[in-house]
Amino acid sequence: MTKYCKGCGAALQSENKEAIGYTPKEDAIYCQRCFRIRHYDDVMISMQQGIDPTLVLQKIAKQDALILWVVDLFDFEANLLPGMARHLPNKDIVMIGTKRDLLPHTLSDEKLAQFVLRRLKEERIRVEGIVFCGNLVKGAKDPLNTSIDEVKRAIAIYRQGRDVIVMGMANAGKSTLLNALCDNSDLTTSAHPGTTLDFVEIAMEDHVIYDTPGITRQDSLLTHVPDELLKTIVPFRTIKPRVFQLYEDQSYALGGMARLDVFAKGNATVVAYFSDQLKIHRGKQSKADALWENHIGELLSPTLDEDLHQMKSFDYHKHEDKLDVVIHGLGWFCISGAFQEVRVYVNCNGNVTFRKAMI
């Protein structure tokens, strides 16, 4: 009889040390990979690009169940699922916005809800309800944190006798949500994308909740960075906005991960919302090429590239008075004031979204 890892759902096996599900112990309930993630934050086998999202969605689509769509609010654009309505037609979906605690306290729930509803409408995604969750890793049981109660209330309203499927992008916080939601759940959680490898069943009193593998977007930099860099680029505490005033053309290097050039025609402001472990180097736009040619991988680090010419660029000519420049997987710059053009350089596998400002 095949046994499955309690942490990630992979079939347990003792034959191949290099394959998923390996454990040297016959009576193990966790694979060796989950054991090392849980105790040492050691990934061993990276699965951040190893799971076919189409197969995951096809399996979800076959089930008659309520879908809890878990979305990382900080990394919102990279958590949107292109063609979601096509993949999951006529499904009842409740969006669970996680990592609310990473967003600045100055952003009210009302304004955040307006932003989310606007973006869902623009992407033609229909949901039955939206719940915001924060501080689930350490504060889920705090009596002042009503997140889990609100999720349970949404399930009670929309489940209608069916099972529940929890889906979302890799690193969105699905397993963390379920560990807080289910007293009998002990799923493996980490900052590493691809921690859950197969469907994991969690028996509730009168239904089953399924945890699913994280869906990966190949245009998110989280899918391509080495695992050892994740603690640098993924924020673990509330973001502190970094504010820059400018009145001339300026360039901003986000370590060596991305470059933002702002062409000004007067006074403008740039606010950076990224992990505080990523240093920002500011300078004149006219000197930016020389800076990158001479210092990428050294002063400008961490990076995925050996030189600027390997990166691709995105351009935006001003239409919004207040613009977010979102670098998928990392965070965003907010630009306001008298600017006329924006240019962004990222790794060739990455993507950039220009949107109306969230904050």
FIRO-213572 format. One line per 2 residues: for each residue z, x, y of N, C-alpha, C. Coordinates in steps of 0.001 Angstrom, whole numbers, plus 500000, padded with zeros to 6 digits. Atoms other than C-alpha are relative to their C-alpha. Example, Ala and Ser with C-alpha at 12.3 -4.5 7.8 and 13.67 -1.06 7.14 Angstrom:
# residues 2
500000:500890:498810:507800:512300:495500:500000:500900:501200 ~ 499940:499180:498810:507140:513670:498940:500730:499230:501090
//
This chain:
# residues 359
500000:500845:498802:500000:500000:500000:500000:500879:501246 ~ 500111:499201:498785:498964:501437:503329:501129:499674:500968
498971:500167:498982:501762:501982:505830:499412:500408:501353 ~ 500520:499734:498668:501147:502015:509573:501103:500523:500905
499036:499404:499072:502834:504048:512287:500579:498928:500912 ~ 499320:500983:499163:505402:501960:514130:499727:500238:501479
500196:499668:498593:504563:503757:517370:498606:499764:500530 ~ 501370:500085:499482:500754:503769:517620:499081:499118:499167
500807:500891:500819:499470:501593:514764:499044:500684:499053 ~ 500921:499283:500878:497525:504332:512953:500495:499952:498563
499640:499960:501416:497445:504314:509145:500626:501354:499690 ~ 499300:498759:500318:499952:506895:507908:499337:500688:498810
500596:499225:501088:498579:509685:505720:500592:501405:500008 ~ 499400:498666:500125:499750:513097:504451:499010:501049:499525
501009:499085:500529:496452:514735:503528:499404:500931:501055 ~ 500728:499233:498982:494871:515932:506787:500852:500158:501250
499146:499741:498850:497057:517562:509448:499269:499790:501320 ~ 500784:500088:498771:494217:517381:511981:499576:498572:500335
500446:501382:499798:493586:513648:511619:501147:499132:500498 ~ 498967:500906:499502:495421:510750:513243:500757:499390:498838
499169:500626:501017:498271:509172:511305:500692:500975:499073 ~ 499404:499018:500918:499392:512433:509684:501516:500057:500133
498566:499749:500060:503019:512809:508622:500297:500774:498727 ~ 499655:499258:501222:504525:515322:506177:501035:499278:499144
498916:500697:500701:507228:512824:505130:499504:498676:499428 ~ 500462:501217:500667:506542:510079:502607:500674:498740:500539
499262:501174:499534:509208:507762:504063:499971:499845:501515 ~ 500052:500033:498532:508226:508281:507715:499541:498634:500499
500477:501228:499355:507821:505270:510005:499141:500328:501220 ~ 500848:499532:498905:506149:507346:512759:499107:501127:499502
500832:498839:500282:503196:509695:512478:500558:501204:500762 ~ 499484:498791:499360:503828:513293:513494:499643:500044:501480
500421:500020:498592:501879:512775:516713:500964:499172:500843 ~ 499064:500847:499259:504108:509895:517829:501379:500642:500074
498683:499353:500013:507224:511794:516785:500070:501078:501078 ~ 499972:498897:499023:506266:514764:518949:499828:499496:501430
500097:500588:498660:505218:512595:521909:501360:499462:500429 ~ 498732:500652:499679:508512:510701:521757:501105:501004:500298
498891:499061:499870:510738:513766:521449:499683:501223:500861 ~ 500346:498763:499298:508784:516612:523058:498882:499831:501021
501150:500254:499124:505972:514965:525117:498833:500924:499660 ~ 501043:499116:500503:503587:517004:522978:498948:499126:499328
501023:500926:500485:500293:515181:522377:499430:500406:498642 ~ 500570:499455:501233:498938:517407:519549:498523:499628:499842
501389:500440:500133:495774:515326:519088:499690:499094:501175 ~ 500328:500820:498841:494234:514008:522282:498976:498950:499599
500917:501096:500312:492603:510586:521879:499507:499323:501274 ~ 500314:500668:498748:491843:509961:525547:498539:499576:500078
501389:500436:500020:488096:509699:524818:499560:499597:498597 ~ 500349:500166:501393:488266:508934:521111:499957:498574:499486
499953:501380:500460:488488:505120:520971:498853:499217:500636 ~ 501156:500743:499524:485394:502908:521266:500474:498696:500647
499509:501212:499342:486222:500242:523905:499271:498739:499564 ~ 500761:501177:500430:483463:497927:522675:500602:499397:498742
499400:500496:501241:485071:497686:519242:501331:499308:500275 ~ 498725:500618:499641:488456:496923:520817:499762:498619:500586
500280:501283:499357:486984:494140:522957:499427:498984:499009 ~ 500559:500909:501008:485031:492681:520037:501110:499432:499123
498890:500457:500836:488214:492493:517985:500879:499015:500761 ~ 499225:500921:499167:490087:490841:520879:499285:498651:500129
500780:501224:499770:487271:488336:521439:500031:499058:498800 ~ 499998:500828:501205:487493:487110:517832:501296:499207:499829
498697:500641:500173:491132:486067:518205:500165:498826:500964 ~ 499643:501134:499142:492225:482676:519516:501420:500245:500496
498681:499571:499522:495076:484012:521625:500002:500054:501523 ~ 499825:499739:498576:496454:484256:525136:499913:501507:500216
500168:498580:499711:495467:487582:526663:500834:500386:501216 ~ 499308:499379:498875:497875:489558:528824:499224:501255:500359
500827:498878:499541:495619:491905:530780:500865:500876:500906 ~ 499093:499108:499283:497770:494845:531898:499181:500925:500904
500749:499242:498992:496537:496512:535102:500957:500882:500787 ~ 499238:499046:499192:497968:499633:536742:499640:499754:501466
500292:500352:498606:498256:498504:540383:499688:501220:500850 ~ 500286:498791:499230:498280:502067:541698:498569:500477:499745
501345:499550:500372:495060:502919:539824:499099:498791:499764 ~ 500597:501315:500191:493602:499448:540320:498507:500068:499676
501459:500010:500184:489879:500255:540565:499603:500523:498631 ~ 500320:499451:501321:489840:502368:537392:500519:499109:498886
499490:500934:500997:491668:499519:535607:499178:498729:499905 ~ 500894:501144:500104:489000:496930:536312:499033:500214:498842
500835:499923:501192:486884:496159:533272:498618:499442:500316 ~ 501353:500501:499705:483136:495955:534030:499527:499026:498930
500518:500987:500940:481590:492884:532461:501065:499287:499200 ~ 498897:500606:500738:484980:491451:531484:499694:498549:499616
500336:501404:500290:483738:487845:531715:498997:499910:498859 ~ 501000:499993:501077:480842:488736:529414:500644:500342:498660
499348:499581:501239:483063:490458:526845:500984:498954:499477 ~ 498942:500934:500386:485786:487778:526851:499752:498629:500632
500325:501297:499388:484133:484449:527702:500996:498915:499585 ~ 499153:501176:500261:486317:481340:527975:501374:500344:499433
498672:499608:500448:489534:483254:527281:501029:499722:501091 ~ 498896:500170:499060:492867:482408:528882:500633:501371:500230
499555:498646:499669:493890:485600:530690:501049:499932:501105 ~ 498992:499819:498954:497056:486388:532633:500037:501482:500348
499962:498606:499574:496958:489585:534667:501446:500424:500250 ~ 498684:499414:499793:500130:491706:534487:499812:501298:500775
500139:498817:499164:500149:494181:537377:501209:500902:499856 ~ 498890:499088:500253:502298:497158:536359:500079:501091:501067
499753:498848:499120:503712:500143:538264:500053:499588:501470 ~ 499806:500483:498629:504440:498021:541334:500902:500942:500782
499038:499118:499337:507254:500484:542086:499377:501286:500521 ~ 500668:498812:499472:504737:503281:542710:499422:499759:501393
500605:500316:498710:503266:501481:545717:501066:500033:501094 ~ 499022:499914:498906:504933:501972:549119:500751:498684:500214
499168:501192:499798:507796:499562:549880:499507:499158:501182 ~ 500503:500739:498832:506044:498596:553137:498925:498985:499620
501012:500947:500462:503396:496753:551099:500700:498800:499363 ~ 499330:501198:500498:504681:493196:550607:499256:499433:498798
500633:500658:501144:504012:491199:547429:498913:499035:500458 ~ 500995:500949:499490:502148:488643:549527:498696:500701:500349
501206:499271:499625:499756:491219:550946:499329:500601:498775 ~ 500554:499460:501240:499338:492830:547526:499255:498918:499234
500650:501113:500697:498518:489433:546005:498670:499637:500659 ~ 501245:500282:499287:495911:488790:548707:498924:501032:499657
500938:498928:500355:494317:492155:547940:499465:499796:498583 ~ 500410:500155:501395:494270:491558:544169:499063:498804:499836
500843:501190:500117:492837:488039:544490:498615:500243:500605 ~ 501287:499696:499379:490111:489304:546831:499145:500869:499090
500769:499105:500860:489092:492103:544462:499561:499287:498709 ~ 500398:500735:501199:489107:489818:541403:498831:499062:500297
501102:500884:499611:486880:487363:543255:498716:500795:500176 ~ 501179:499152:499803:484516:490183:544253:499414:500457:498670
500457:499551:501321:484348:491306:540610:499702:498828:499056 ~ 500266:501212:500775:483961:487674:539381:500841:499941:498727
499051:500054:501100:487007:487923:537154:500959:498837:500233 ~ 499123:501158:499883:488938:484700:536526:501246:500203:499149
498738:499929:500747:492601:484738:535522:500790:498724:500242 ~ 499171:501194:499882:495080:481931:534913:501209:500243:500895
498830:499672:499197:497943:483717:536639:500127:501501:500181 ~ 499763:498585:499709:499182:487043:538032:501506:500224:500092
498592:499607:499925:502570:488707:537531:500067:501477:500368 ~ 499798:498605:499629:503648:491927:539268:501264:500523:499333
498855:499386:500678:505969:494255:537336:500237:501401:500550 ~ 499655:498660:499540:507819:497344:538486:501215:500531:499292
498821:499314:500530:510331:499882:537225:500338:499556:498582 ~ 499780:500456:501369:509877:498940:533568:500513:501099:499079
499608:498905:500891:510573:502385:532131:501518:500084:499886 ~ 498545:499841:500017:514247:502613:533143:500745:498760:500503
499290:501102:499368:515021:499407:535006:499628:498618:499517 ~ 500452:501310:500484:513559:496615:532865:501160:499044:499763
498845:500845:500298:517040:495349:531944:500907:499794:501214 ~ 499211:500180:498779:518378:495537:535510:499977:498520:500389
499971:501435:499659:519552:492006:536462:499241:499670:501281 ~ 500748:500242:498767:517849:492422:539837:498490:500089:499797
501424:499881:500304:514509:493129:538165:499571:498778:499190 ~ 500399:501256:500656:512964:489745:537317:498614:500077:499357
501371:499847:500493:509618:491171:536125:499812:499408:498615 ~ 500181:500434:501385:510119:490533:532423:500220:498499:499857
499798:501452:500028:511487:487032:532999:498750:499270:500460 ~ 501226:500632:499496:508345:486207:534968:498868:500108:498986
501008:499863:501055:506128:487573:532176:500270:498983:498888 ~ 499642:500969:501040:508017:485459:529608:499670:498577:500443
500306:501333:499484:507606:482417:531848:498494:499738:499941 ~ 501454:500156:500055:503850:482992:532079:499531:499782:498567
500357:500184:501404:503607:483323:528291:500331:498578:499548 ~ 499582:501350:500395:505535:480063:527826:499056:498942:500555
500882:500984:499369:503199:478241:530211:498610:499997:499370 ~ 501415:499904:500362:499847:479535:528963:499742:500242:498512
500253:499659:501408:500349:480433:525254:499502:498801:499206 ~ 500411:501249:500653:500067:476838:523982:499865:500147:498482
499953:499906:501453:501030:477645:520396:499230:501155:499391 ~ 500816:498908:500522:498820:480716:520087:500771:501320:499994
499476:498643:499919:499535:484393:519493:499624:500602:501349 ~ 500231:499334:498722:499435:486864:522388:499430:501393:499753
500594:498660:500073:497226:489949:522809:500223:500706:501327 ~ 499806:499186:498800:498137:492690:525256:498907:501055:500049
501116:499068:499880:495124:494660:526471:499996:500636:501386 ~ 500126:499341:498705:494265:497048:529279:499490:501412:499838
500485:498635:500027:493090:500495:530219:501067:500956:499476 ~ 499068:498971:500442:494647:503610:528750:500915:500401:501148
498976:499595:499033:497868:504550:530572:500354:498901:500995 ~ 499671:501101:499090:498157:501100:532198:501450:499557:499866
498601:500382:500192:501641:500594:530740:500201:498876:499006 ~ 499902:501101:500968:500982:498183:527852:501217:500154:499100
498892:499797:500939:503438:499717:525402:501347:499976:500714 ~ 498759:500056:499216:506077:500148:528117:500379:498549:500282
499752:501427:499775:505722:496454:528984:500541:499335:498738 ~ 499598:500650:501244:506053:495436:525349:501388:500445:499558
498653:499549:500350:509112:497593:524748:501052:499278:500836 ~ 499070:500745:499147:510742:495801:527686:500012:498517:499646
500155:501421:500277:509475:492395:526581:500586:499597:498648 ~ 499641:500330:501379:510323:492557:522862:501180:500853:499554
498811:499280:500440:513776:493507:521612:499753:500781:498715 ~ 500247:499340:501281:512315:494503:518229:498813:500955:500062
501134:499097:499858:509555:496719:519645:500492:501404:500316 ~ 499670:498603:499720:509719:500510:519640:498714:500802:500004
501309:499371:499939:506199:501534:520592:500079:501341:500718 ~ 500040:498689:499360:505354:505102:521563:499390:499875:501385
500513:500017:498629:504908:505515:525320:499957:501417:500531 ~ 500089:498694:499340:503791:508508:527377:499017:499887:501138
500973:499970:498905:501706:509488:530383:498597:500303:499497 ~ 501281:499575:500551:498890:510509:528041:499156:498799:499615
500870:501102:500403:495938:508095:527789:499737:500028:498502 ~ 500345:500076:501406:495170:506861:524288:501170:500124:499059
498831:499861:500871:498719:506758:522903:499967:498996:498856 ~ 500135:501014:501053:498204:503480:520976:498607:500118:499386
501269:499698:500658:495464:504028:518373:499399:498831:499233 ~ 500522:501176:500694:495119:500656:516629:500873:498803:500370
499207:501193:499704:496387:497070:516886:501367:500114:499328 ~ 498638:499967:500519:500162:496945:516446:500579:498596:500114
499438:501347:500013:501767:493628:515415:501502:500042:500285 ~ 498573:500143:499710:505131:492634:516872:500361:498532:499741
499641:501370:500374:506699:489560:515249:501034:499448:500966 ~ 499063:500723:499165:508345:487149:517658:500537:498799:499207
499366:501109:500715:510306:484007:516793:498976:499015:499446 ~ 500976:500983:500458:507292:481699:516580:498560:500425:500262
501360:499506:499816:504280:483891:517280:499983:501514:499827 ~ 500176:498548:500118:502897:487425:517068:499404:500527:501302
500591:499297:498867:502224:489788:519966:499308:501246:499469 ~ 500773:498846:500435:499519:492410:519428:499869:501001:501156
500304:498909:499088:499523:495739:521245:498666:500584:499565 ~ 501344:499527:500312:496003:497178:521443:499762:501389:500574
500318:498680:499454:494477:500624:522005:499529:499900:501442 ~ 500437:499978:498609:493931:501534:525632:498493:500174:500106
501436:499900:499752:490375:500992:526817:499768:501096:501027 ~ 500250:498886:499082:488946:504061:528497:498749:499758:500831
501169:499974:499126:486602:504250:531462:499586:501453:500166 ~ 500459:498617:499947:484513:507388:531338:499853:500515:501426
500118:499545:498605:484318:507448:535157:501368:500200:500649 ~ 498672:499688:499477:488090:507905:535538:500323:501453:499684
499681:498600:500231:489243:511489:535978:501122:500169:498990 ~ 498949:499917:501011:492250:510700:533759:499416:500191:498610
500638:499889:501303:489796:510559:530873:499518:501417:499724 ~ 500616:498680:500142:488642:514126:531484:500939:501168:500277
499113:498870:499705:491594:516180:532717:500722:500446:498733 ~ 499199:499533:501141:493417:518375:530167:501367:499328:500018
498723:500701:500096:496618:516761:528908:501108:500688:500778 ~ 498922:499282:499319:498756:519494:530445:500000:499784:501509
500063:500261:498558:497610:518453:533949:500515:498615:500374 ~ 499667:501385:499698:498700:514826:533645:501268:499869:500835
498756:500090:499240:502214:515440:534971:499813:500394:501457 ~ 500294:499607:498622:500644:516921:538101:499272:498904:500754
500860:500932:499273:498126:514221:538929:500434:498546:499873 ~ 499521:501375:500153:499873:511052:537629:501356:499879:500695
498705:500149:499309:502664:509885:539988:501032:499303:499129 ~ 498914:500592:500772:506045:509032:538480:501065:499378:500893
499066:500635:499066:507865:507838:541605:499210:499436:501167 ~ 500665:500692:498902:507099:505777:544694:499220:500988:500878
500870:499145:499201:504212:507263:546640:500490:500074:501444 ~ 499709:499802:498579:505057:508744:550033:498686:500304:500714
501276:499776:499315:501993:508349:552258:500045:501263:500855 ~ 500145:498818:499152:500817:511574:553891:498976:499684:501091
500796:500480:498865:499425:510877:557371:499430:501180:500783 ~ 500686:498968:499231:496875:513007:559241:499256:499340:501159
500747:500447:498828:495562:512440:562779:498831:500961:500243 ~ 501143:499127:499718:492101:513735:563677:499173:499446:501145
500873:500355:498881:489732:513724:566618:498675:500751:499918 ~ 501251:499285:500247:486980:515965:565227:499711:499948:498505
500368:500022:501416:485157:516359:561926:500985:500842:499192 ~ 498975:499335:500803:487724:517255:559280:499660:499901:498513
500179:500013:501443:487796:518069:555558:501375:500102:499340 ~ 498728:500026:500717:490623:517407:553081:499737:500338:498529
500109:499601:501402:490903:519200:549741:501221:499499:499246 ~ 498913:500514:500837:492984:517359:547147:500147:500965:498825
500015:498904:500952:493909:520488:545227:498570:500473:499889 ~ 501425:499758:500211:490555:521299:543676:499355:498843:499258
500491:501161:500738:490122:517814:542214:498984:499185:500796 ~ 500896:500814:499169:488339:516175:545149:500002:500543:501425
500126:499610:498588:487151:516805:548688:499535:498798:500809 ~ 500345:501089:499090:487003:514285:551533:499586:500589:501340
500468:499619:498662:484914:514946:554654:499929:498745:500863 ~ 500012:501119:499067:485454:512634:557628:499311:500450:501271
500754:499692:498787:482950:512683:560479:500446:499018:501077 ~ 499343:500842:498998:484744:511390:563571:499162:499911:501273
500597:500145:498676:483546:510085:566916:501090:499622:501008 ~ 498836:500299:499167:487011:509845:568476:501247:500174:499161
498746:499884:500747:490596:509505:567296:499963:499143:498735 ~ 499970:500701:501274:491012:508539:563666:501240:500445:499217
498829:499717:500823:493727:508513:561001:499595:499995:498528 ~ 500179:499938:501446:493659:509536:557352:501379:499958:499356
498736:500099:500735:496497:508466:555037:499695:500211:498531 ~ 500242:499643:501394:496688:509946:551542:501052:499369:499093
499118:500623:500987:498173:508035:548581:499708:500625:498623 ~ 500185:499265:501244:498367:510494:545694:501350:500540:499536
498812:499324:500502:500935:512205:543503:500395:501123:500955 ~ 499563:498948:499084:503069:514504:545649:499882:501391:499381
500241:498709:500640:502337:517254:543108:498617:500550:500336 ~ 501338:499557:499589:498758:517387:544394:500033:500398:501465
499975:499517:498625:498622:519549:547515:498702:499634:500716 ~ 501167:500318:499180:496283:518582:550342:499809:501108:501030
500337:498947:499040:494570:521344:552343:499037:499407:501029 ~ 500781:500592:498921:493226:520216:555711:499374:501102:500849
500655:499017:499139:490701:522063:557857:498758:499413:500640 ~ 501232:500452:499351:487540:521833:559938:498916:499796:498951
501059:500302:500954:484624:520263:558116:498961:501129:499971 ~ 501007:498932:499914:482353:523097:559308:500359:501220:499155
499555:498850:500795:484431:525615:557333:500322:499634:498553 ~ 499577:500481:501319:484957:523504:554207:499206:500650:498867
500804:499399:501072:482043:524923:552186:500503:501396:499655 ~ 499519:498636:500229:483328:528473:552628:501354:499988:499287
498697:500111:500656:486854:527409:551648:499832:499736:498510 ~ 500193:500350:501404:485631:525860:548403:499298:501121:499237
500707:498916:500675:483253:528719:547579:500924:501165:499675 ~ 499144:498829:500157:486012:531312:547970:501310:499726:499265
498631:500253:500477:489130:529513:546711:500133:498926:498925 ~ 499865:501003:501049:488295:526855:544117:500566:500641:498736
499341:499465:501188:490487:527362:541069:501166:500907:500307 ~ 498880:499142:499586:492946:529505:543054:500868:499226:500987
499291:500810:499014:494237:528058:546331:499738:498515:499750 ~ 500384:501385:500265:492347:524871:545493:500116:499732:498502
499747:500305:501400:493892:523912:542179:501060:498895:499924 ~ 500847:499875:501190:494144:522179:539793:498579:499512:500260
501387:500414:499848:490430:521608:539315:499345:499845:498636 ~ 500819:500137:501201:487873:520578:536721:498693:500756:500141
501293:499401:499690:485064:522562:538316:500144:501464:500366 ~ 500014:498590:499652:484107:526183:538825:499440:500235:501395
500473:499894:498618:482265:525619:542087:499599:498616:500504 ~ 500273:501277:499340:481473:522857:544568:498672:499396:499560
501334:500485:500339:477833:522621:543445:499976:499246:498677 ~ 499921:500758:501237:478941:521238:540073:500463:498564:500247
499435:501312:499699:480536:518243:541798:498925:499080:500569 ~ 500941:500940:499410:478760:515069:542866:500628:499375:501236
499510:500519:498725:479038:513440:546267:499698:498515:500140 ~ 500148:501417:499665:479439:509882:547532:500082:499877:501519
500031:500155:498544:478586:508828:551099:500252:498547:500389 ~ 499731:501331:499459:479765:505894:553182:499815:500047:501504
500187:500139:498558:478559:504904:556648:500789:498787:500471 ~ 498961:500942:499600:481091:502875:558565:499530:498546:500072
500146:501447:499906:481205:499131:557999:501355:499348:500204 ~ 498634:500505:499884:484965:498589:557765:500761:500792:501056
499151:499294:499045:487459:499410:560505:501116:500766:499299 ~ 498947:499347:500774:489973:500376:557835:499533:500051:498553
500699:499787:501260:488589:501834:554630:500863:500772:499013 ~ 499414:499223:501091:490080:502916:551299:498896:500755:499273
500897:499171:500803:488306:505781:549548:500755:500311:498705 ~ 499242:499941:501246:489479:505447:545939:499330:500976:499043
500480:499041:500992:489096:508362:543526:500582:499575:498662 ~ 499544:500626:501239:489297:506816:540070:500885:500942:499198
499060:499229:500784:492346:508072:538196:500994:500798:500812 ~ 499133:499146:499182:493947:509894:541131:500773:499243:501074
499383:500669:498861:494696:507550:544060:498950:499751:501069 ~ 500981:500302:498966:493088:506946:547440:500410:500538:501363
499839:499736:498570:492637:507938:551073:499716:498701:500741 ~ 500283:501123:499100:492848:505226:553749:499607:500571:501349
500532:499462:498749:490760:505937:556852:499855:498870:501006 ~ 500120:501012:498946:490980:504015:560120:499724:500682:501325
500269:499452:498673:489962:504454:563739:498533:500329:500200 ~ 501363:499686:499570:486883:506083:565203:499350:501024:499075
500774:499144:500896:485046:507522:562221:498639:499351:499789 ~ 501344:500547:500157:481343:507136:561535:499402:500235:498608
500526:499725:501335:480730:508649:558103:501080:500683:499164 ~ 499068:499396:500956:482685:509680:555007:499190:500550:498833
500643:499420:501182:481594:512014:552223:501085:500500:499064 ~ 499002:499643:501000:483509:512576:548997:499331:500789:498877
500466:499209:501134:483038:515234:546310:501029:499887:498869 ~ 499126:500054:501175:484459:514761:542789:499250:500610:498823
500608:499529:501236:483838:516065:539295:498860:499072:499583 ~ 501190:500785:500332:480501:514903:537896:500303:498815:499085
499631:501121:500863:482306:512611:535424:500771:498913:500733 ~ 499152:500926:499268:484346:510872:538129:499223:498970:500790
500619:501044:499200:483699:507896:540352:500863:499731:501231 ~ 499329:500331:498740:484605:506743:543865:499652:498566:500367
500219:501359:499509:485037:503192:545159:500407:499938:501469 ~ 499697:500284:498597:484887:502294:548863:500366:498530:500091
499571:501390:499953:486859:499123:549542:500745:499719:501315 ~ 499145:500408:498893:488569:497156:552275:501434:500397:499688
498705:499384:500226:492025:498686:552731:500997:499088:499310 ~ 498930:500723:500665:494845:497594:550423:501192:499854:500927
498788:499975:499167:497602:498528:552901:499616:500021:501473
//
